[in-house]
Amino acid sequence: MNRPEKTRMCRVHTGLGPVNLMHARYVTQTFAPHFHEGYCLGVIERGALGFRYMGENLVAPAGAVNLAVPGEVHTGHAAHEAGWTYRMFYLDAGLLASAASQIAAKTVPLPFIRDGVLFDPGLARMIHRLHRRMQAPQAPLLEKETELLAVLTRVIRKYGRPHPPARETGREPVAVGTARDYIHAHHARDISVDELAAASGLSPYHFIRTFSRQVGLTPHAYLIQARVQRATHLLASGEPPAQAAVEAGFYDQSHLSRHFKRIVGTTPGRYRNSVQDHRSR
């Protein structure tokens, strides 16, 4: 008999910056196509996670490291009859940019890691230990920060590569970037295709095709993602789910909850309580 699904999230504040953690067990959970503002880095404890990433269908079994770079759309679902259990870090892009520049002793671009699954037992053990230490309130801050830097150093030195150059397709990359900025600036409104097309300088038909091809999400799916991201920030600051829903652009709390669970993996209320409970310790 499968054990019930369970998630635990928290945010740990360190001198290197805030670190978001999740320890979860999923069986029926299916993550909709989505992306993160920062890096995702974790280890599979039991079962197996299946996901689509960079045009490939991947499986991360127990003991494997799984990751995603900022802005790269991916999914998530069980690839084992018992589901999967994993420990995840959600790291600000600035944290890895700073670490990479310190390692290189000069300013360097954000590290790019092509593989979504790494079979590196040593790194997996380091991530597992760090995650457990981060969740322990009694663990010294210096120990947490030292182990965090050790993990980042190993990831960047062993797997980090220069980001591949973007394909040149005329004005389309600029147009899509403009549309993304417009969506983030006006996510709380009911944005129309005509608005986005006008902002990007493309026809509505050309805009939808170009945006979906380059981003990996339709404009509407991207809008939902932007609203969920805004809601996570509001919930982390202590706002009630109902208020966060409206401010983020959702019709009501149930509308937020439906999309939040498919992208974040838990409910808005549980997410808020997890972050607030850890802060109060």
C-alpha positions as CSV (number, residue, x, y, z in Angstrom):
1,M,0.0,0.0,0.0
2,N,1.4,3.4,-1.0
3,R,2.1,5.9,1.7
4,P,0.2,9.2,1.5
5,E,1.7,12.2,-0.3
6,K,3.5,14.7,1.9
7,T,5.3,18.0,1.4
8,R,7.4,20.1,3.7
9,M,8.8,23.4,2.6
10,C,10.8,26.0,4.3
11,R,13.1,29.0,3.7
12,V,16.4,29.3,5.5
13,H,18.1,32.6,5.7
14,T,21.9,32.5,5.5
15,G,24.6,35.1,5.0
16,L,24.8,33.9,1.4
17,G,21.2,34.6,0.8
18,P,17.8,32.9,1.4
19,V,17.6,29.2,0.5
20,N,14.3,27.5,-0.2
21,L,13.9,23.8,0.5
22,M,11.3,21.1,-0.1
23,H,11.1,17.5,1.2
24,A,8.3,15.8,-0.5
25,R,6.7,12.4,-1.3
26,Y,4.4,12.2,-4.3
27,V,2.4,9.4,-5.9
28,T,-0.3,10.9,-8.0
29,Q,1.1,14.4,-8.3
30,T,1.7,15.7,-11.8
31,F,3.5,19.0,-12.3
32,A,2.3,21.1,-15.2
33,P,4.9,22.5,-17.6
34,H,6.6,25.3,-15.6
35,F,9.9,27.0,-14.9
36,H,11.7,28.5,-12.0
37,E,13.4,31.9,-11.6
38,G,16.4,30.2,-10.0
39,Y,18.1,26.8,-10.0
40,C,16.5,23.6,-8.8
41,L,18.9,21.0,-7.3
42,G,17.9,17.9,-5.4
43,V,18.4,14.2,-4.8
44,I,15.9,11.3,-5.2
45,E,15.6,9.3,-2.0
46,R,13.0,6.7,-3.1
47,G,11.1,5.7,-6.2
48,A,11.7,7.6,-9.5
49,L,10.8,11.0,-10.9
50,G,10.0,11.3,-14.6
51,F,10.1,14.7,-16.3
52,R,10.5,16.3,-19.7
53,Y,13.4,18.7,-19.8
54,M,15.3,20.4,-22.8
55,G,13.3,18.3,-25.3
56,E,14.0,15.0,-23.6
57,N,12.0,12.6,-21.5
58,L,14.1,11.8,-18.4
59,V,13.9,9.5,-15.4
60,A,15.7,10.3,-12.1
61,P,15.8,7.1,-10.0
62,A,16.7,6.8,-6.3
63,G,20.2,8.0,-5.6
64,A,20.3,10.3,-8.7
65,V,20.7,14.1,-8.6
66,N,18.1,16.1,-10.6
67,L,18.3,19.7,-11.5
68,A,16.9,22.5,-13.7
69,V,18.4,25.8,-14.7
70,P,16.5,29.1,-14.5
71,G,13.8,29.6,-17.1
72,E,13.9,26.1,-18.5
73,V,10.4,24.6,-18.8
74,H,10.0,21.1,-17.3
75,T,7.3,18.8,-16.0
76,G,7.2,16.1,-13.3
77,H,5.4,12.9,-12.6
78,A,5.9,9.5,-11.0
79,A,8.1,7.0,-12.9
80,H,7.6,4.3,-10.3
81,E,4.4,2.6,-9.0
82,A,5.3,3.9,-5.5
83,G,5.8,7.5,-6.7
84,W,8.9,9.3,-5.6
85,T,10.5,11.0,-2.6
86,Y,13.0,13.8,-3.0
87,R,14.9,16.6,-1.3
88,M,15.0,19.8,-3.3
89,F,16.8,23.1,-3.1
90,Y,15.5,26.1,-4.9
91,L,18.4,28.6,-5.2
92,D,18.4,32.2,-6.4
93,A,20.3,32.7,-9.6
94,G,22.3,35.4,-8.0
95,L,23.7,32.9,-5.5
96,L,25.2,30.7,-8.2
97,A,26.3,33.7,-10.2
98,S,28.3,34.9,-7.1
99,A,29.7,31.5,-6.4
100,A,30.8,31.0,-10.0
101,S,32.5,34.4,-10.1
102,Q,34.3,33.7,-6.9
103,I,35.5,30.3,-8.2
104,A,36.8,31.9,-11.4
105,A,38.1,35.0,-9.6
106,K,36.3,37.2,-12.2
107,T,32.8,38.0,-13.2
108,V,31.3,35.2,-15.3
109,P,27.9,34.4,-16.8
110,L,25.3,32.3,-15.0
111,P,26.4,28.6,-15.0
112,F,24.6,26.5,-17.5
113,I,24.1,22.8,-16.8
114,R,22.7,20.8,-19.7
115,D,21.9,17.5,-18.0
116,G,18.7,17.2,-15.9
117,V,19.8,14.0,-14.2
118,L,23.3,13.5,-12.8
119,F,24.6,10.1,-11.6
120,D,27.1,11.3,-9.0
121,P,26.9,9.4,-5.7
122,G,29.3,11.8,-4.0
123,L,27.3,14.8,-4.9
124,A,24.1,13.1,-4.0
125,R,25.4,12.4,-0.5
126,M,26.5,16.0,-0.1
127,I,23.1,17.3,-1.2
128,H,21.3,14.9,1.1
129,R,23.4,15.9,4.1
130,L,23.2,19.6,3.4
131,H,19.4,19.4,3.1
132,R,19.1,17.7,6.5
133,R,21.4,20.2,8.1
134,M,19.5,23.1,6.6
135,Q,16.3,21.8,8.2
136,A,17.9,21.4,11.6
137,P,17.4,24.7,13.6
138,Q,20.2,23.7,16.0
139,A,22.8,23.3,13.3
140,P,25.4,26.1,13.3
141,L,24.9,28.7,10.5
142,L,28.6,28.5,9.6
143,E,28.3,24.8,9.1
144,K,25.3,25.2,6.8
145,E,27.0,27.9,4.7
146,T,30.2,26.0,4.4
147,E,28.4,22.9,3.2
148,L,26.3,24.9,0.8
149,L,29.4,26.4,-0.8
150,A,30.9,23.0,-1.1
151,V,27.9,21.7,-3.0
152,L,27.8,24.7,-5.3
153,T,31.5,24.5,-5.9
154,R,31.2,20.8,-7.0
155,V,28.3,21.5,-9.2
156,I,29.8,24.5,-10.9
157,R,33.3,23.1,-11.4
158,K,32.2,19.6,-12.5
159,Y,29.1,20.4,-14.5
160,G,28.9,24.1,-15.2
161,R,29.3,25.2,-18.8
162,P,29.0,28.5,-20.7
163,H,25.4,29.1,-21.8
164,P,24.9,28.1,-25.4
165,P,24.3,31.1,-27.7
166,A,20.7,31.8,-28.6
167,R,19.6,31.1,-32.1
168,E,19.4,34.3,-34.2
169,T,15.9,34.7,-35.6
170,G,15.7,38.4,-36.4
171,R,13.7,40.5,-34.0
172,E,11.8,37.6,-32.5
173,P,14.0,37.1,-29.3
174,V,13.6,40.8,-28.5
175,A,9.9,40.7,-29.1
176,V,9.4,37.7,-26.8
177,G,11.5,39.3,-24.1
178,T,9.4,42.4,-24.4
179,A,6.2,40.4,-24.1
180,R,7.5,38.5,-21.0
181,D,8.4,41.8,-19.3
182,Y,4.9,43.1,-20.2
183,I,3.3,40.0,-18.6
184,H,5.2,40.4,-15.4
185,A,4.4,44.1,-15.2
186,H,0.7,43.6,-15.8
187,H,0.1,40.0,-14.5
188,A,-2.8,41.1,-12.2
189,R,-4.9,42.3,-15.2
190,D,-6.8,40.3,-17.8
191,I,-4.2,40.8,-20.6
192,S,-5.3,40.3,-24.2
193,V,-3.4,38.8,-27.1
194,D,-3.7,42.1,-29.0
195,E,-1.9,43.9,-26.1
196,L,0.9,41.5,-26.1
197,A,1.2,41.5,-29.9
198,A,1.3,45.3,-29.9
199,A,3.9,45.4,-27.2
200,S,6.1,42.9,-29.1
201,G,5.6,44.4,-32.5
202,L,4.3,41.2,-34.0
203,S,0.9,40.1,-35.4
204,P,-1.2,38.2,-32.9
205,Y,-0.8,35.0,-34.9
206,H,2.9,35.4,-35.3
207,F,3.3,36.4,-31.7
208,I,1.5,33.3,-30.3
209,R,3.6,30.9,-32.4
210,T,6.9,32.7,-31.7
211,F,6.3,33.0,-28.0
212,S,5.2,29.4,-27.5
213,R,8.2,28.1,-29.6
214,Q,10.8,30.1,-27.8
215,V,9.5,30.0,-24.2
216,G,8.0,26.5,-24.2
217,L,4.7,27.8,-22.8
218,T,1.8,29.5,-24.4
219,P,1.3,33.2,-23.4
220,H,-1.6,32.2,-21.2
221,A,0.4,29.4,-19.4
222,Y,3.2,31.9,-18.9
223,L,0.8,34.4,-17.4
224,I,-0.4,31.7,-14.9
225,Q,3.2,31.0,-14.1
226,A,3.9,34.7,-13.4
227,R,0.8,34.9,-11.2
228,V,1.9,31.8,-9.2
229,Q,5.4,33.2,-8.8
230,R,3.9,36.5,-7.5
231,A,1.7,34.6,-5.1
232,T,4.6,32.6,-3.6
233,H,6.4,35.9,-2.8
234,L,3.2,37.3,-1.2
235,L,2.6,34.1,0.8
236,A,6.2,34.0,2.0
237,S,5.8,37.6,3.3
238,G,2.9,36.5,5.4
239,E,-0.2,37.5,3.3
240,P,-3.2,35.2,3.7
241,P,-3.9,33.0,0.6
242,A,-7.2,34.8,-0.3
243,Q,-5.5,38.1,-0.4
244,A,-2.5,36.8,-2.2
245,A,-4.8,35.3,-4.8
246,V,-6.4,38.5,-5.7
247,E,-3.2,40.6,-5.6
248,A,-1.5,38.0,-7.9
249,G,-4.4,38.2,-10.5
250,F,-6.5,35.1,-9.7
251,Y,-10.2,35.2,-9.4
252,D,-10.3,33.8,-5.9
253,Q,-8.4,31.5,-3.6
254,S,-9.7,28.3,-5.2
255,H,-8.5,29.5,-8.6
256,L,-5.0,30.1,-7.1
257,S,-5.0,26.8,-5.3
258,R,-5.8,24.8,-8.5
259,H,-2.8,26.3,-10.3
260,F,-0.5,26.5,-7.3
261,K,-0.7,22.8,-6.6
262,R,0.2,21.9,-10.2
263,I,3.2,24.2,-10.3
264,V,4.6,24.4,-6.7
265,G,3.4,20.9,-5.5
266,T,1.5,22.0,-2.4
267,T,-1.4,24.3,-1.5
268,P,-1.0,28.0,-0.9
269,G,-1.9,27.6,2.8
270,R,0.6,24.8,3.4
271,Y,3.3,26.8,1.6
272,R,2.7,29.9,3.7
273,N,2.6,27.9,6.9
274,S,5.8,26.0,6.1
275,V,7.7,29.2,5.5
276,Q,6.2,31.1,8.5
277,D,6.7,28.2,10.9
278,H,10.4,27.8,10.0
279,R,11.0,31.6,10.3
280,S,9.5,31.6,13.8
281,R,11.9,29.1,15.2
